[in-house]
């Protein structure tokens, strides 16, 4: 019998063979959802058994953290940790880890794919051809990428990957990030500017900021009004960074030309959410991160972190140092 218990709060995999193989001989892997369903009291009883927790979307709030009486580490399958009360974990002395680099290629490529679909009018052209048409003008005007400026909001690892790829396509790149100085981007293709200047100048605004109190709703009516009327907006970060009603209003009023959304304030969005089938919006179901390789990488990374901690080693990718 294994010495330790690892609780997986939730997942969307076929099975947990990667986790069980990686923790073989060290820990028993228990599925929170599979064992106890959604009953909070039962869930907390299971969490109380945990020597480590692996988490995807389950809300590890302060009450859930308080149930972790013997937990040594919480490791999340992903980059963002906005569904984990990191402060509560810190007060309990529990390190919280993430996987910050597993999908850099995927998310940056997806952001640019959404942009290119918008910039080249693919949604309009596809719909027109499918309906029997053959009309160039349904998506005009279209401009050369080399005449465009890409604005990256949040210039961390993914933002940099977007900037490098956009530069390779021939666009100018500007970036906004309150935590960086010009010296930090001296060797990058991007020029650092203030957020307001980025909105004024960019033909394509792409968001790569974490969801924190300061970024929640940062793309509001004022932000969209400030953007150019022929500019496109893409969000592959977190839905609540955007005021959804303000985005719909901006699209309907012609304040911006279109939007590409991989994330929504509520997921999945309601059936009557106007962004789902808006003629100026290209949508995908929160899959910017996805490839088979990225999925395996995040699973193996969290498993390796947990095994290391349970064997007495130090975790890495800790977000609450």
C-alpha positions in Angstrom: 0.0 0.0 0.0 1.3 3.5 -0.9 2.5 5.7 1.9 0.8 8.9 0.5 -2.5 10.0 -1.0 -2.7 12.4 -3.9 -6.2 13.9 -4.6 -7.0 14.9 -8.2 -9.8 17.4 -7.7 -11.0 17.3 -11.3 -9.7 16.5 -14.9 -11.0 16.0 -18.4 -8.8 13.1 -19.4 -9.9 9.6 -20.4 -8.1 8.2 -17.4 -5.3 9.1 -14.9 -2.8 6.5 -16.2 0.0 9.1 -16.5 -0.5 10.3 -13.0 -0.8 6.8 -11.5 2.3 5.5 -13.4 4.3 8.6 -12.4 3.4 8.2 -8.7 3.6 4.4 -8.6 5.1 3.2 -5.4 4.9 6.7 -3.8 1.2 7.6 -3.6 -2.3 6.4 -4.2 -4.2 8.6 -6.6 -7.7 9.5 -5.6 -10.2 11.3 -7.8 -12.2 13.8 -5.9 -15.1 14.1 -8.4 -15.2 10.4 -9.1 -15.2 9.4 -5.4 -17.6 11.9 -3.8 -19.3 13.9 -6.5 -20.1 17.5 -5.7 -21.0 17.3 -2.0 -18.9 19.8 -0.2 -18.7 18.0 3.1 -17.6 14.8 1.5 -15.2 16.6 -0.8 -13.5 18.2 2.2 -13.3 14.9 3.9 -11.4 13.6 0.9 -9.2 16.7 0.8 -8.3 16.1 4.4 -6.6 12.8 3.3 -4.4 14.6 0.8 -0.7 14.7 1.1 -0.8 16.5 -2.3 -3.5 17.9 -4.5 -3.5 18.1 -8.3 -6.1 20.6 -9.6 -7.6 21.7 -12.9 -10.8 23.8 -12.6 -12.1 22.9 -9.2 -12.5 26.0 -6.9 -10.0 25.6 -4.1 -11.3 28.4 -2.0 -10.2 29.3 1.5 -12.6 26.7 3.0 -11.3 23.9 0.8 -7.7 25.0 1.6 -8.6 24.8 5.3 -9.6 21.2 4.8 -6.1 20.3 3.7 -4.7 19.3 7.0 -1.6 17.5 5.8 -1.1 18.7 2.2 2.5 19.4 1.1 1.8 20.9 -2.3 -1.0 22.0 -4.7 -0.1 21.5 -8.3 -2.3 22.9 -11.1 -2.6 21.5 -14.6 -2.0 24.9 -16.3 -0.7 28.4 -16.0 -3.4 30.5 -14.3 -4.2 29.9 -10.6 -7.2 32.2 -10.3 -9.3 29.2 -9.1 -7.0 28.6 -6.1 -6.9 30.8 -3.0 -3.2 31.2 -3.1 -3.1 33.6 -0.1 -5.0 31.0 2.0 -2.5 28.3 0.8 0.4 30.6 1.7 -0.9 31.1 5.2 -1.0 27.3 5.6 2.5 27.0 4.3 1.4 25.0 1.2 3.3 25.8 -2.0 1.1 26.2 -5.1 2.7 25.3 -8.4 1.7 25.7 -12.0 3.0 24.7 -15.5 4.0 28.0 -17.0 5.6 26.8 -20.2 3.6 23.8 -21.5 1.6 25.6 -24.2 3.6 28.6 -25.3 3.6 27.5 -28.9 0.0 26.5 -28.9 -1.5 29.7 -27.4 0.7 32.0 -29.4 -0.2 30.2 -32.6 -3.9 30.2 -31.7 -3.9 33.9 -31.0 -2.4 34.6 -34.4 -4.7 32.1 -36.1 -7.7 34.0 -34.7 -6.2 37.3 -35.9 -5.4 36.0 -39.3 -8.9 34.5 -39.7 -10.3 38.0 -38.8 -7.8 40.0 -40.9 -8.3 37.8 -44.0 -12.1 37.8 -43.6 -12.3 34.0 -43.4 -15.6 33.8 -41.5 -17.4 36.1 -44.0 -15.9 34.4 -47.1 -16.6 30.9 -45.8 -20.2 31.8 -45.1 -20.7 33.4 -48.5 -19.2 30.5 -50.4 -21.2 28.0 -48.4 -24.4 30.0 -49.3 -23.6 29.8 -53.0 -21.9 33.2 -53.3 -18.5 34.2 -54.7 -18.2 37.8 -53.6 -14.8 39.4 -52.8 -16.4 42.4 -51.2 -18.1 40.6 -48.3 -14.9 41.0 -46.3 -13.2 44.1 -47.7 -11.1 46.1 -47.0 -8.2 43.7 -46.2 -4.7 45.1 -45.7 -1.2 43.6 -45.9 0.2 42.3 -42.6 3.3 44.3 -43.2 1.3 47.5 -42.8 -0.2 46.4 -39.5 0.8 46.9 -35.9 0.2 44.1 -33.4 -0.4 45.2 -29.7 0.4 42.6 -27.1 -1.2 43.2 -23.6 0.7 41.3 -21.0 4.3 40.6 -22.3 5.2 37.5 -20.3 6.3 34.2 -21.9 3.2 33.7 -24.1 3.1 37.4 -25.0 6.7 37.3 -26.1 6.0 34.2 -28.2 3.2 36.1 -29.9 5.4 39.0 -30.5 8.2 36.9 -32.1 5.7 35.1 -34.4 4.0 38.4 -35.3 7.4 39.9 -36.1 8.2 37.0 -38.4 4.9 37.7 -40.3 6.2 41.2 -41.0 4.1 43.3 -38.6 5.3 45.9 -36.2 4.9 44.8 -32.6 4.2 47.0 -29.5 3.6 45.7 -26.0 2.1 46.9 -22.7 3.1 45.4 -19.4 3.2 47.3 -16.1 5.8 45.0 -14.7 8.4 45.5 -17.4 10.8 48.3 -18.4 12.4 49.1 -21.7 15.5 47.3 -20.7 13.5 44.1 -20.2 12.5 44.1 -23.9 15.7 45.5 -25.3 16.4 42.3 -27.3 12.8 41.6 -28.2 11.0 42.7 -31.4 8.4 44.6 -29.4 8.5 48.2 -28.4 7.2 48.8 -24.9 4.4 51.4 -24.6 1.7 52.4 -22.2 -1.7 50.6 -22.3 -3.5 53.6 -23.7 -1.0 54.2 -26.4 -1.2 50.5 -27.4 -5.0 50.9 -27.8 -4.5 54.0 -29.9 -2.0 52.5 -32.3 -2.7 48.8 -32.7 -4.5 47.2 -35.6 -4.7 44.0 -33.6 -4.9 43.8 -29.8 -4.2 40.4 -28.2 -4.5 39.8 -24.4 -2.1 37.6 -22.5 -2.5 39.0 -18.9 -3.3 36.9 -15.9 -6.7 37.3 -14.3 -6.0 39.3 -11.1 -8.1 42.1 -9.5 -6.3 44.7 -11.5 -7.0 43.1 -14.9 -10.6 42.0 -14.3 -12.8 44.0 -16.7 -9.8 46.0 -18.0 -11.2 45.8 -21.5 -14.3 47.9 -20.8 -16.3 50.4 -22.8 -13.6 53.0 -22.5 -10.9 50.6 -23.8 -12.9 49.5 -26.8 -13.9 53.1 -27.6 -10.2 54.0 -27.6 -9.3 51.3 -30.2 -9.3 52.0 -33.9 -12.5 51.2 -35.7 -10.7 48.9 -38.1 -8.8 47.1 -35.3 -9.3 43.5 -34.2 -9.4 42.2 -30.6 -8.3 38.7 -29.5 -8.6 37.1 -26.1 -7.0 33.7 -25.4 -6.2 34.5 -21.7 -9.2 34.7 -19.3 -12.8 35.6 -20.1 -13.4 38.0 -17.1 -10.6 40.3 -18.3 -13.2 41.5 -20.8 -16.6 43.2 -20.1 -18.7 41.1 -22.5 -21.5 43.6 -22.8 -19.0 46.4 -23.6 -17.5 44.2 -26.3 -20.9 43.5 -27.9 -21.7 47.1 -27.8 -18.4 48.0 -29.4 -18.9 45.5 -32.2 -22.4 46.6 -32.9 -21.5 50.3 -32.9 -18.5 49.7 -35.2 -16.0 50.9 -32.7 -13.8 47.8 -33.5 -13.9 45.6 -36.6 -14.1 42.2 -35.0 -13.0 39.9 -32.2 -11.5 36.4 -31.8 -12.4 34.7 -28.5 -11.2 31.5 -27.0 -12.4 32.4 -23.6 -15.6 33.9 -22.2 -16.6 35.4 -18.8 -18.8 32.4 -18.2 -17.9 29.0 -19.7 -19.5 27.6 -21.6 -21.3 30.8 -22.6 -25.1 30.9 -22.3 -27.1 29.8 -25.4 -28.3 33.4 -25.9 -24.9 35.0 -25.4 -24.7 37.3 -28.5 -20.9 36.7 -28.8 -21.5 33.0 -29.7 -22.8 33.7 -33.1 -22.0 37.4 -33.7 -21.1 38.0 -37.4 -17.9 39.8 -36.4 -16.7 37.3 -33.9 -14.7 34.1 -34.4 -14.9 31.7 -31.4 -13.3 28.6 -30.1 -14.1 26.6 -26.9 -11.1 27.4 -24.7 -8.7 25.3 -26.7 -5.9 27.7 -27.4 -3.7 25.7 -25.0 -4.4 22.3 -26.6 -2.2 19.9 -28.5 -1.6 16.3 -27.6 2.0 17.2 -26.7 1.0 20.1 -24.5 -1.6 18.0 -22.7 0.9 15.3 -21.9 3.5 17.8 -20.8 1.3 19.5 -18.3 0.3 16.1 -16.8 3.8 14.8 -16.5 5.1 18.1 -15.1 2.5 18.2 -12.2 3.1 14.6 -11.5 6.9 15.0 -11.4 6.5 18.0 -9.0 4.2 16.1 -6.7 6.4 13.0 -6.6 9.5 15.1 -5.9 7.8 16.8 -2.9 6.5 13.5 -1.5 9.9 12.1 -1.7 11.3 15.0 0.3 12.5 17.3 -2.5 11.7 20.9 -3.3 8.9 21.9 -5.7 9.5 24.2 -8.7 7.2 26.6 -10.6 6.0 27.8 -7.2 3.7 30.8 -7.6 3.6 31.8 -3.9 7.3 32.0 -3.0 
